[in-house]
Amino acid sequence: MKMKKIHITEEQINMAGTDTPRYYDEKTDTWYEGSWNNMYAYPFGYWPTDFYGTEKFCIGDAYSTHANACGKAVKIYFMDVIREEAQEDANTLEALLSDFVNDLETYNYHYDEENDVYVSEDGSDEFDVNEKTDEIRDELHIINYDYVKECVEYAIENLKYVGSNEIEEYVMNYYEEEYKHDFEDKEGLDAVLNEIGSDFYSFFEQGRNEGRIWPDDKLISFYDTEQPDPETLNEILFELNDSEIGVSYEELLNFIIIFENYANGNGEVTACTVADYMSENYGETDEKDDEDDEEEIQYAKQGKTQFVPHLANQDQKREFFKDFRNTRDQAIYAPREKAANSLAQYHAMRYPYGESVEKKINRIIKEEINNIIK
C-alpha cells in the first residue's frame, strides 16, 4: 500500500500515542503521521456504563479529545446511578404521600387562611405546606424541592397521591434535561461525576484501549499503555466496522498502526499494517525456542494503575450510595449552621436545583417579616 509523503522537519522524531503519532519508513522514504485536532480523526475507547463494570465501546466526535468519547459512557453511567436513586426515592416518596393522605382523611384537616396553615378537625395538630414539604424532602436524596411541594399540594387538594412510577419518570426526565449539555468536555464531565461522588480522572482511568483513528489517512494508534493484543484489536476493528465512521473491517486491516514495540522489551516506535500487527509480523525478532513461545508477549507499556470497582452485590451498591450521599451532602448542604442564618435561607441553599430565584426570595422575605411581627 502506497502512502502519501508528508514533510517533516529534522527536529521531528518517531512517536506513538494518540495525539501526534508519526513514523518514518526508511525502506520506502515515507512518513506516516496523524494529528488529533487538525486532521480528520476520531477518539475511541472502552469505559464502564453501570455498577457492575459493563463496558461500552465509545467513539467521540471528529477532532475531539478522548474526554468527548469518555463522555458517551459517562452519560449512560450517570443516568444508571440516578435511576437507582430515583427508584428508591420514588418508592419512599409514594409511601410518605400515602401516609400523608391517610392523615388528611382521618383527621379531616381544613385550611386556616388567617395563619396560612392546615388544622386538624379537633385542633390538636396543624402544618404549613412548606414545613410539610421540608419534612418529606428530608427523607429523600435526589428529588428536588419544587416537585415534592407539588406532590404535597396535589395530595391536599385531591386526597390522592402520586405513584412511584410517575415519580420515577419525572426524576429521570429532570436529570436528563438538567445535565444534557454536560457530557462533552472534561470540565462538564467532572462536574457531573462530582454529583455522584466521583470525578473525571478516576472514571477515565477505568477505561481501556483508548485509541484514535484517521479514516482518510488510513492510520490508527493507541495510548502507549493501552496498546491492544491482537485478539482485542480484532474486536476493536469489528466495533469500528459497525460504527458511523464508515470504514469496513477489510479496509481496516490495511490501515497503518503506529505503536511502541515491547515484544523485545525496548518500546521502540514502529509501524506496520493492522493485519501484520495482529499476526505479529513486524520488527526484528530473534529466533525463539518452544519455551520462549510460551512466554506472554507484552503489547503495552507498563505502569498505568486501573481502578475498576465492579459493584457486584447489594451490599457494595449500598456502600457506594452511602459515599455518594455523603459527598453530595458535604458539597451542597454543609456547613449548615454557618451557611444559613434562617430556615428559609437554609432551604434556598439546600435545594439549588429546585426552587426558582423568585420563590427563594419570597420565602426569605416572608420569614423575615414574620420574625419582625413576632
C-alpha positions in Angstrom: 0.0 0.0 0.0 1.4 3.4 -1.0 1.0 6.2 1.5 1.5 9.9 0.7 4.7 11.6 1.8 4.4 14.2 4.5 7.0 16.9 5.0 8.8 16.5 8.4 11.4 18.8 9.8 14.7 17.3 11.2 13.6 18.0 14.7 10.6 15.6 14.5 11.1 12.0 15.5 9.2 8.8 15.6 6.4 8.9 18.1 3.5 6.7 19.1 0.3 7.6 21.1 -2.9 9.2 20.0 -2.1 12.9 19.8 0.6 13.2 17.2 1.8 9.7 16.1 4.4 9.7 13.4 6.8 7.2 11.9 9.4 7.4 9.1 9.7 4.3 6.9 13.3 4.3 5.7 12.7 1.5 3.2 10.0 3.5 1.3 11.2 7.0 2.3 7.6 7.6 3.6 6.4 9.5 6.7 3.1 8.3 8.4 1.7 11.0 10.6 -1.5 11.9 12.4 -2.7 14.9 14.5 -5.7 14.8 16.8 -7.0 18.3 16.3 -6.2 19.4 12.8 -6.6 16.2 10.9 -9.9 14.3 10.5 -9.8 11.7 13.3 -12.0 10.0 15.9 -11.0 9.1 19.5 -12.4 5.9 21.0 -12.1 3.5 23.9 -14.0 1.3 26.3 -15.5 2.6 29.6 -17.9 1.2 32.2 -21.6 2.2 31.9 -23.1 0.7 35.1 -22.4 -0.5 38.7 -21.1 -3.9 37.5 -18.4 -2.5 35.2 -20.2 -3.4 32.0 -18.1 -1.8 29.2 -19.2 0.0 26.1 -17.0 0.9 23.1 -17.5 4.7 22.6 -16.4 6.9 19.7 -16.0 10.6 20.2 -16.8 13.3 17.7 -14.3 14.1 14.9 -11.4 16.4 16.0 -12.3 15.9 19.7 -10.3 14.7 22.7 -10.8 11.4 24.5 -12.9 13.3 27.1 -15.6 13.5 24.4 -15.5 9.8 23.8 -15.5 9.1 27.5 -18.5 11.4 27.9 -20.6 9.0 25.9 -20.1 6.4 28.6 -20.3 8.8 31.5 -23.8 9.8 30.4 -25.0 6.2 30.5 -23.2 5.6 33.8 -24.6 8.8 35.4 -28.2 8.1 34.4 -27.8 4.5 35.7 -26.7 5.8 39.0 -29.6 8.3 39.0 -32.0 5.6 38.1 -31.0 3.5 41.1 -31.6 6.5 43.4 -34.8 7.5 41.6 -36.3 4.1 42.1 -35.5 4.2 45.8 -36.7 7.8 46.2 -39.9 7.2 44.2 -40.9 4.3 46.5 -40.1 6.3 49.6 -42.0 9.4 48.4 -45.0 7.3 47.4 -45.1 5.7 50.9 -44.8 9.1 52.6 -47.5 10.7 50.5 -49.8 7.7 51.1 -49.4 8.2 54.9 -50.0 11.9 54.4 -53.2 11.4 52.5 -54.4 8.9 55.1 -53.8 11.5 57.9 -55.6 14.2 55.9 -58.7 11.9 55.6 -58.5 10.5 59.1 -58.2 13.9 60.9 -60.1 16.0 58.5 -57.7 18.9 58.1 -59.0 22.3 56.9 -57.2 25.4 55.7 -56.8 28.3 58.2 -56.4 31.3 55.8 -55.5 33.7 58.5 -52.5 31.8 59.7 -51.8 30.1 56.3 -51.8 26.6 57.9 -53.9 23.4 57.8 -55.5 22.4 61.0 -57.0 19.1 62.1 -60.7 18.9 62.9 -60.1 18.7 66.7 -57.5 21.5 66.6 -54.7 19.3 68.1 -52.5 19.5 65.0 -51.5 21.8 62.2 -49.0 22.0 59.4 -47.6 24.5 57.0 -47.2 23.4 53.4 -43.6 24.4 53.3 -42.8 22.7 56.5 -44.6 19.5 55.4 -42.6 19.6 52.2 -39.4 20.0 54.2 -40.3 17.1 56.4 -40.9 14.8 53.4 -37.9 16.1 51.4 -35.6 15.3 54.3 -36.3 11.6 53.7 -35.2 11.8 50.0 -31.9 12.1 48.2 -32.3 13.4 44.7 -35.8 14.6 44.1 -35.9 18.4 44.0 -37.9 20.6 46.4 -40.4 22.1 44.0 -41.6 18.7 42.8 -42.1 17.4 46.4 -44.1 20.5 47.1 -46.3 19.9 44.0 -46.9 16.4 45.3 -47.9 17.7 48.7 -50.2 20.3 47.3 -51.8 17.7 45.0 -52.4 15.4 47.9 -54.1 18.2 49.9 -56.3 19.3 47.0 -57.3 15.8 45.8 -56.8 13.5 48.7 -54.8 11.3 46.3 -51.1 10.7 46.0 -48.7 10.4 43.0 -47.5 6.8 42.3 -43.9 5.7 42.3 -43.8 5.1 38.5 -44.8 8.6 37.7 -42.4 10.0 40.3 -39.5 8.0 38.8 -40.4 9.1 35.3 -40.3 12.7 36.4 -36.9 12.3 38.1 -35.3 10.7 35.1 -36.6 13.3 32.8 -35.5 16.1 35.1 -31.9 14.9 35.3 -31.8 14.1 31.6 -32.7 17.7 30.8 -30.7 19.3 33.6 -27.4 17.7 32.5 -27.9 17.3 28.8 -25.1 19.7 27.9 -22.5 18.5 30.4 -21.2 15.3 28.8 -18.9 16.8 26.0 -15.8 18.0 27.7 -13.6 17.4 30.8 -15.0 20.3 32.8 -18.6 19.3 32.3 -17.9 15.6 32.9 -16.0 16.4 36.1 -19.0 18.5 37.4 -21.5 15.7 36.6 -19.4 13.0 38.2 -18.9 15.1 41.3 -22.7 14.9 41.7 -22.4 11.1 42.2 -19.2 11.1 44.3 -16.7 10.6 41.5 -14.5 12.7 39.2 -13.4 12.7 35.7 -9.8 11.4 36.2 -10.8 8.4 38.3 -13.6 7.5 35.9 -11.3 7.9 32.8 -8.8 5.6 34.3 -11.4 2.8 34.4 -11.3 2.8 30.6 -9.1 0.7 28.4 -7.7 0.5 24.9 -8.1 4.2 24.2 -7.0 5.0 20.7 -7.6 7.2 17.7 -8.4 6.5 14.0 -7.7 8.7 11.0 -10.1 7.3 8.3 -8.8 9.4 5.4 -5.2 8.9 6.2 -5.7 5.2 6.9 -4.0 5.4 10.3 -4.7 4.1 13.8 -2.8 4.5 17.1 -3.3 3.9 20.8 -2.1 5.3 24.1 1.2 3.6 24.8 -0.2 2.0 28.0 -3.3 0.8 26.2 -1.9 -0.9 23.1 -4.1 -4.0 22.5 -3.1 -7.6 22.0 -4.1 -9.0 18.5 -7.4 -10.5 19.8 -8.5 -7.3 21.4 -7.5 -5.3 18.3 -9.6 -7.6 16.2 -12.6 -6.9 18.5 -12.0 -3.1 18.1 -11.9 -3.5 14.3 -15.4 -5.0 14.4 -16.6 -2.2 16.7 -15.2 0.4 14.2 -16.7 -1.5 11.3 -20.2 -1.2 12.9 -19.7 2.5 13.7 -20.7 5.7 11.9 -17.1 6.2 10.7 -17.9 4.2 7.6 -14.7 2.1 7.2 -15.1 -1.7 6.7 -13.3 -4.4 8.6 -11.4 -5.4 5.4 -10.2 -1.8 4.9 -9.1 -1.5 8.5 -6.8 -4.5 8.0 -4.7 -2.4 5.6 -4.5 0.7 7.9 -1.1 1.6 9.3 -0.8 1.2 13.1 2.0 3.2 14.9 3.0 1.7 18.2 5.7 1.2 20.8 7.1 -2.3 20.3 7.5 -4.1 23.6 7.8 -7.6 22.1 11.5 -7.3 22.6 11.3 -5.1 25.7 12.7 -1.9 24.3 9.5 0.0 23.3 10.9 1.2 20.0 8.4 3.0 17.9 7.5 1.1 14.8 4.7 0.8 12.3 3.0 -1.8 10.1 -0.3 -2.7 8.7 -3.0 -3.7 11.2 -3.0 -7.2 9.6 0.7 -7.6 10.2 0.3 -6.3 13.8 -2.4 -9.0 14.5 -0.1 -11.7 13.0 2.9 -10.2 14.9 4.7 -9.8 11.6 6.7 -6.7 12.4 10.1 -5.6 13.7 13.3 -7.5 14.1 12.7 -10.8 16.1 15.2 -13.3 17.4 14.6 -17.0 16.8 12.7 -18.5 19.7 12.6 -21.9 21.1 9.5 -23.6 22.3 9.9 -22.4 25.9 10.1 -18.8 24.7 7.0 -19.2 22.7 5.1 -19.9 25.9 6.1 -16.6 27.4 3.4 -13.9 27.4 4.1 -11.1 24.9 4.0 -7.5 26.2 1.9 -5.3 23.9 1.6 -2.1 26.0 3.8 0.0 28.2 3.5 -0.9 31.9 2.7 1.5 34.7 -0.9 2.5 34.4 -2.9 1.9 37.5 -6.5 0.9 36.8 -9.3 1.2 39.3 -12.4 -0.7 38.3 -15.0 -1.0 41.1 -17.1 -3.9 39.9 -20.0 -3.4 42.3 -21.4 -6.9 42.2 -23.9 -7.1 45.0 -26.4 -5.1 47.0 -24.1 -4.5 50.0 -21.5 -2.9 47.7 -24.2 -0.9 46.0 -25.5 0.4 49.3 -21.9 1.3 50.3 -21.5 3.2 47.0 -24.6 5.2 47.6 -23.7 6.0 51.2 -20.5 7.6 49.9 -22.4 9.3 47.1 -24.9 10.8 49.6 -22.2 11.9 52.0 -20.3 13.5 49.2 -23.4 15.3 47.9 -24.3 16.4 51.5 -20.9 17.9 52.1 -20.8 19.6 48.8 -24.3 21.2 48.9 -25.6 21.2 52.4 -22.7 21.8 54.8 -21.8 23.6 56.9 -25.4 24.1 57.7 -25.1 26.2 60.8 -22.6 28.6 59.2 -24.1 29.0 55.8 -27.7 29.6 56.7 -28.9 32.4 59.0 -32.6 31.4 58.8 -34.6 28.3 57.9 -35.8 29.9 54.7 -32.2 30.8 53.7 -31.1 27.3 54.5 -33.8 25.8 52.3 -32.8 28.2 49.4 -29.2 26.9 49.8 -30.2 23.3 50.2 -32.3 22.9 47.1 -30.3 24.7 44.4 -31.9 22.7 41.6 -35.5 23.0 42.8 -36.8 26.4 43.7 -36.7 29.4 41.3 -34.9 32.6 42.4 -38.2 34.4 42.8 -39.6 31.7 45.1 -36.4 31.7 47.2 -36.6 35.4 47.6 -40.3 35.4 48.5 -39.7 32.7 51.2 -36.9 34.6 52.8 -38.9 37.9 52.8 -41.9 36.1 54.3 -39.9 34.6 57.1 -38.1 37.9 57.9 -41.5 39.7 58.1 -42.8 37.0 60.4 -39.8 37.4 62.7 -40.3 41.2 62.8 -44.0 40.8 63.7 -43.2 38.3 66.4 
